[in-house]
Amino acid sequence: MKMFDEEIVDRIDAISKNKKLIDIANNFMSESTIPKYCYNFKWQNRPIIQYPQDVLAMQEIIWKVKPDLIIETGIAHGGSLIFSASMLTLLDIQDCHEQKKDTLHLKESKRRVLGIDIDIRKHNKEKILEHSMSNKIDMLEGSSISDEIIEKVHNYAESYEKILICLDSNHTFDHVYSELLAYASLVSIDSYCVVFDTIVNDLPEGTYPDRPWGQNNNPKTAVKKFIADNHNFIIDKDICNKLLITVSPDGFLKRVN
Ligand SMILES: C[S@@+](CC[C@H](N)C(=O)[O-])C[C@H]1O[C@@H](n2cnc3c(N)ncnc32)[C@H](O)[C@@H]1O
């Protein structure tokens, strides 16, 4: 009899060949983008600008990688920072459980989230700082591709061993490619650099009339160039084949060496 995990592999393989289901998912992605479907969710009461499927995928990745540092570009209302901090807290609780320690030892954890945003709005910053997860969060204000911020992030990351990165700021080719060049080297082996909004490439031209990104200028075009030149990363296709509904098709980059 097959084990449940083997059955998952078979199911994902079947789904990845199911043209009807893939077409429905792709239609859902293009139809749901314009009414701003992803702006309607919260994590622990902070708006998180993500599709629920991607949040669940991040939960699986974080639980598997067990990072001690998550670096995120693009804070907005702080929902993804709070989500990452809450996942790191759950990992701390799991550590206590495995080491048969009580949760008083949570304070010993060094796991942290570092968020970077060019414009951390005052009201968002206040809400993030007053949140119960804030003790795990640090924030830097400035462009994620400025020399100053890149240096600060590298200094911050020096004392961490397992690093996961999420890129979700400006979605132009130039910006995301510069972020990949600046930060991908920090990703630990077997961990991920998750590039959000690669979906822009697959949506009809004109979907973002008020944004500089579009079909030939977006995170997926940056990923393509980066992956062609950097063989220590692969695109983890299984994650997207499983999700079908994701803003990050070909955006889950796994460091393999
Ligand atoms: C899509 S939102 C981030 C959403 C957030 N990760 C979440 O899941 O809720 C994009 C954010 O990127 C920020 N941003 C835009 N350009 C940036 C840059 N050059 N450097 C850093 N952040 C930038 C914007 O200010 C905005 O808050």
The ligand as an SDF file (V2000), in Angstrom:
LIG
                    3D

 27 29  0  0  0  0  0  0  0  0999 V2000
    3.1530   43.9630   -2.6340 C   0  0  0  0  0  0  0  0  0  0  0  0
    3.6420   45.0150   -1.3400 S   0  0  0  0  0  0  0  0  0  0  0  0
    4.3080   43.8910   -0.1450 C   0  0  0  0  0  0  0  0  0  0  0  0
    3.2940   42.9740    0.4390 C   0  0  0  0  0  0  0  0  0  0  0  0
    3.7180   42.1880    1.6410 C   0  0  0  0  0  0  0  0  0  0  0  0
    4.9030   41.3810    1.3830 N   0  0  0  0  0  0  0  0  0  0  0  0
    2.5910   41.2780    2.0660 C   0  0  0  0  0  0  0  0  0  0  0  0
    2.6450   40.0840    1.7390 O   0  0  0  0  0  0  0  0  0  0  0  0
    1.6470   41.7550    2.6940 O   0  0  0  0  0  0  0  0  0  0  0  0
    5.0240   45.8350   -2.0180 C   0  0  0  0  0  0  0  0  0  0  0  0
    5.7990   46.7570   -1.1070 C   0  0  0  0  0  0  0  0  0  0  0  0
    7.0760   46.9950   -1.7070 O   0  0  0  0  0  0  0  0  0  0  0  0
    7.5120   48.2770   -1.3540 C   0  0  0  0  0  0  0  0  0  0  0  0
    8.5560   48.7180   -2.2950 N   0  0  0  0  0  0  0  0  0  0  0  0
    8.3890   49.2970   -3.5260 C   0  0  0  0  0  0  0  0  0  0  0  0
    9.5770   49.5920   -4.0440 N   0  0  0  0  0  0  0  0  0  0  0  0
   10.5210   49.2040   -3.1480 C   0  0  0  0  0  0  0  0  0  0  0  0
   11.9380   49.2600   -3.1160 C   0  0  0  0  0  0  0  0  0  0  0  0
   12.6220   49.8090   -4.1110 N   0  0  0  0  0  0  0  0  0  0  0  0
   12.5800   48.7490   -2.0330 N   0  0  0  0  0  0  0  0  0  0  0  0
   11.8740   48.2100   -1.0100 C   0  0  0  0  0  0  0  0  0  0  0  0
   10.5450   48.1580   -0.9900 N   0  0  0  0  0  0  0  0  0  0  0  0
    9.8600   48.6450   -2.0400 C   0  0  0  0  0  0  0  0  0  0  0  0
    6.2360   49.1210   -1.3710 C   0  0  0  0  0  0  0  0  0  0  0  0
    6.4130   50.2810   -0.5710 O   0  0  0  0  0  0  0  0  0  0  0  0
    5.1930   48.1320   -0.8410 C   0  0  0  0  0  0  0  0  0  0  0  0
    4.9860   48.3270    0.5370 O   0  0  0  0  0  0  0  0  0  0  0  0
  1  2  1  0
  2  3  1  0
  2 10  1  0
  3  4  1  0
  4  5  1  0
  5  6  1  0
  5  7  1  0
  7  8  2  0
  7  9  1  0
 10 11  1  0
 11 12  1  0
 11 26  1  0
 12 13  1  0
 13 14  1  0
 13 24  1  0
 14 15  1  0
 14 23  1  0
 15 16  2  0
 16 17  1  0
 17 18  1  0
 17 23  2  0
 18 19  1  0
 18 20  2  0
 20 21  1  0
 21 22  2  0
 22 23  1  0
 24 25  1  0
 24 26  1  0
 26 27  1  0
M  CHG  2   2   1   9  -1
M  END
$$$$
